[in-house]
Amino acid sequence: MALIALFSAKASPGVSTTAMLTAALWPRPSILVDADPMGGDIALRMVTPDGDPLRTDRGLLSLLQLAKRGLAPEVVLDHTQVVMGGQQVVTGLAGPEQSQAVGPLWATLAAAFADLPGHDVIVDAGRAHSNAVHLPLLQQADVVVCVMRPNVAGVVHARERLRGLQDRLRPADGSGPRVGLVCVDDVQRQREALAAIEAVQFHLSWVESFGQVALDPRAARMFDGLPVPRPERSMLVRSGQRVAVTLASSVRPSAVAASGPVQTATLDTARRTRGEGRTGRRFGRRK
């Protein structure tokens, strides 16, 4: 199935929120994986359907114990947890000490995620660079997304980080992932977001544009289990819907064939088929 890895070059441009949003809006069954080598945030933000905290001993940590002896892709499903809204997640590690200790097992995890049957995998990879311990997650992905902000620092850091990753993600045989940008900013600044992406593409023509996610802190609270009225109408979800469909359409043809065609039904259609209440809970809204 398809593997989508999202990362940032520096600072906190909104990778975790974008990854959670993408997984929630993904048009096929998906699993969200927290693989930030500096320590995962997803277990700290998302909660179970009953409002309880997620377990940190069930996720990457428990998978790594099995990966030492090889890891069958379908085993990943046994180490997921269901959060409020129904999303399956794999919680992350505690911090860089654990991430460094994983060593070559990152490649084993990447292979299992890439071959997971019946689900696409959305990875929050945190910060990444050419010598990152979890680089195999990006190398084995179908699509790699650099999340950035449309300011001078954001453009420069994204450009230089992608330039440094070019040889690692774009082998001579052309087998590497598609690589692109998602810009996070206020929806009223679409022109600035487009200009920022084009500024990176001017120097790196192989980098694609996957769109813009709205900077919407109030709507993003739904991923913390906080009440958000009608989240499907928020600019965060509306913009995320477009990005999710764009990314899902960008995966390799074999992955699409394995996982089924992209469904472009809107959230309003989901409301009609599943009911208003369930749609709200899909995005983490408490009852």
Protein Blocks (a to p, Z undefined) as FASTA:
>chain_A
ZZdddddfbhjeolmmmmmmmmmmpcbdcddddfbfnbpfklmmpccfkopacdfkbcjk
lmmmmmmnopafklmmmmcccdehiiacddddfblmlmmmnmmmmmmmmmmmmmoghiac
dddekjadfkbfklmmmmmpmbdcddddddfklmmmmmmmmmmmmmmmmcfkopaccddd
dddddfklmmmmmmmmmmmmmmmmmbccebjcdddfklmmmmnopacehkllpmklmmmm
mmmmmmmmmpcfklmmmnopadfbdfklmmmmnojklmmmmnopaZZ
